[in-house]
């Protein structure tokens, strides 16, 4: 039996826009807050072209307090126990600069009405966590999946932070060998 979260995640692939509509609401809250920020994580991966599922909305913001106020005004409910907002059973998580993340996004674009981190910043974020933390192996897999799906090659590497560029190029080579 598929869990409620699993059902929501799978609906992304069959055209049910529930989680994407909530991401659009989050985008509106970001705009209202006046803070920099956008959707990161699985939804960003999905919107940039790799069709994978996710059951939550991850949002990076430079001002968590302002965004939290706007989310609350839109009916998102804060769960102190889980340290996240929720609406319609979907968690909304707000990692922020004070979480000491290894990479912070700085550029955003809009895809399907959702403010999302740019592809280069998404890959940098995913590489920074996927290469440093074993429990974040999904992030490394997301990078590999994006590279394969989008046909990225070494010409994309100047957009990758110097700290991760060599590993990115090695990944490109490994994927080319596997295809070969």
C-alpha positions as CSV (number, residue, x, y, z in Angstrom):
1,X,0.0,0.0,0.0
2,X,1.3,3.5,-0.9
3,X,1.5,6.0,1.9
4,X,-0.3,9.3,1.7
5,X,3.1,11.1,1.1
6,X,4.0,8.5,-1.6
7,X,0.6,9.0,-3.3
8,X,1.2,12.8,-3.4
9,X,4.7,12.3,-4.8
10,X,3.5,9.9,-7.5
11,X,0.7,12.3,-8.6
12,X,3.4,14.7,-9.8
13,X,4.2,12.2,-12.6
14,X,0.6,11.7,-13.7
15,X,-0.3,15.3,-13.9
16,X,-2.0,16.0,-10.5
17,X,-0.7,19.4,-9.7
18,X,-1.4,19.4,-5.9
19,X,2.2,19.7,-4.8
20,X,3.1,22.0,-7.6
21,X,0.1,24.3,-6.8
22,X,1.4,24.5,-3.2
23,X,4.8,25.4,-4.6
24,X,3.2,28.2,-6.5
25,X,1.6,29.4,-3.3
26,X,5.0,29.3,-1.6
27,X,6.4,31.3,-4.6
28,X,3.7,34.0,-4.0
29,X,4.6,34.0,-0.3
30,X,8.3,34.5,-1.2
31,X,7.3,37.5,-3.4
32,X,5.1,39.0,-0.7
33,X,7.9,38.6,1.9
34,X,10.3,40.7,0.0
35,X,13.1,38.2,0.8
36,X,15.3,36.4,-1.7
37,X,14.5,32.8,-2.1
38,X,13.0,30.0,-4.1
39,X,12.2,26.3,-4.3
40,X,15.1,23.9,-4.1
41,X,15.2,20.1,-3.7
42,X,13.2,17.6,-5.5
43,X,10.7,20.0,-7.0
44,X,13.5,22.0,-8.5
45,X,15.0,18.8,-9.9
46,X,11.6,17.9,-11.4
47,X,11.0,21.4,-12.9
48,X,14.5,21.5,-14.4
49,X,13.8,18.3,-16.4
50,X,14.3,15.1,-14.5
51,X,11.0,13.5,-13.7
52,X,11.4,12.3,-10.1
53,X,9.0,12.3,-7.2
54,X,9.1,14.2,-3.9
55,X,6.7,14.5,-1.1
56,X,7.8,17.9,0.3
57,X,8.6,21.4,-0.8
58,X,12.1,22.6,0.2
59,X,12.5,26.4,0.1
60,X,15.7,28.4,0.6
61,X,15.2,32.0,1.8
62,X,17.4,34.8,3.1
63,X,14.7,35.8,5.6
64,X,13.0,32.8,7.2
65,X,11.0,35.0,9.6
66,X,9.4,37.1,6.9
67,X,8.6,34.1,4.8
68,X,7.1,32.2,7.8
69,X,4.7,35.1,8.4
70,X,3.6,35.1,4.8
71,X,3.1,31.3,4.8
72,X,1.1,31.4,8.0
73,X,-1.1,34.1,6.4
74,X,-1.7,31.7,3.5
75,X,-2.9,28.9,5.8
76,X,0.4,26.9,6.1
77,X,0.6,25.6,9.6
78,X,3.9,25.5,11.6
79,X,4.7,22.1,13.3
80,X,7.2,22.8,16.0
81,X,7.7,19.1,16.5
82,X,8.6,18.5,12.9
83,X,10.2,22.0,12.4
84,X,8.3,22.6,9.2
85,X,5.2,24.1,7.7
86,X,2.4,21.9,6.4
87,X,-0.6,22.4,4.2
88,X,-2.8,19.7,2.6
89,X,-0.5,17.1,4.2
90,X,2.5,18.4,2.4
91,X,5.6,19.5,4.4
92,X,7.3,22.8,3.5
93,X,10.8,22.9,4.9
94,X,12.8,26.2,5.1
95,X,16.6,25.6,5.3
96,X,18.2,29.0,5.6
97,X,21.6,30.6,5.8
98,X,21.9,30.1,9.6
99,X,21.7,26.3,9.0
100,X,25.3,26.4,7.8
101,X,24.6,24.8,4.5
102,X,27.7,24.1,2.4
103,X,26.3,26.0,-0.6
104,X,23.8,28.8,-0.8
105,X,21.8,29.6,-4.0
106,X,22.0,33.1,-5.3
107,X,20.1,33.0,-8.6
108,X,16.5,32.0,-9.4
109,X,14.3,31.6,-12.4
110,X,10.6,30.9,-12.8
111,X,9.4,27.6,-14.3
112,X,5.7,26.9,-14.5
113,X,4.9,29.7,-12.2
114,X,7.3,28.5,-9.5
115,X,10.3,30.5,-8.4
116,X,13.1,27.9,-8.5
117,X,16.8,27.9,-8.0
118,X,18.7,28.0,-11.4
119,X,20.1,24.8,-12.7
120,X,23.7,25.7,-12.0
121,X,22.9,26.7,-8.4
122,X,20.8,23.5,-8.0
123,X,23.7,21.3,-9.2
124,X,26.1,23.2,-6.9
125,X,23.8,22.7,-3.9
126,X,23.2,19.0,-4.7
127,X,27.0,18.4,-5.2
128,X,27.9,20.2,-2.0
129,X,25.6,18.0,0.1
130,X,25.8,14.8,-2.0
131,X,29.6,14.7,-1.8
132,X,29.9,15.6,1.9
133,X,27.2,13.7,3.6
134,X,26.5,10.0,3.1
135,X,22.8,10.3,4.1
136,X,22.4,12.8,1.2
137,X,23.3,10.3,-1.6
138,X,20.0,11.2,-3.3
139,X,21.5,14.6,-4.0
140,X,24.5,13.1,-5.9
141,X,22.0,10.9,-7.8
142,X,20.0,13.9,-8.7
143,X,23.0,15.5,-10.3
144,X,23.8,12.4,-12.3
145,X,20.1,12.2,-13.4
146,X,20.0,15.8,-14.4
147,X,23.3,15.4,-16.4
148,X,21.9,12.4,-18.2
149,X,18.5,13.7,-18.8
150,X,19.6,17.2,-20.0
151,X,22.6,15.9,-21.9
152,X,24.9,18.2,-19.9
153,X,28.6,18.0,-20.9
154,X,31.8,19.6,-19.8
155,X,30.8,22.9,-21.4
156,X,28.5,23.4,-18.4
157,X,31.4,23.0,-15.9
158,X,32.3,26.7,-15.7
159,X,28.9,27.2,-14.0
160,X,29.9,24.8,-11.3
161,X,31.7,26.1,-8.2
162,X,35.5,25.4,-8.4
163,X,35.2,23.3,-5.2
164,X,33.0,20.8,-7.1
165,X,34.1,21.3,-10.7
166,X,36.6,18.4,-10.9
167,X,34.0,16.0,-9.5
168,X,31.4,17.3,-12.0
169,X,33.8,16.6,-14.9
170,X,34.5,13.1,-13.5
171,X,30.8,12.5,-13.4
172,X,30.4,13.6,-17.0
173,X,33.2,11.2,-18.0
174,X,31.7,8.3,-16.0
175,X,28.3,8.8,-17.6
176,X,29.9,9.0,-21.1
177,X,31.8,5.7,-20.4
178,X,28.5,4.1,-19.2
179,X,26.7,5.1,-22.4
180,X,29.7,4.2,-24.5
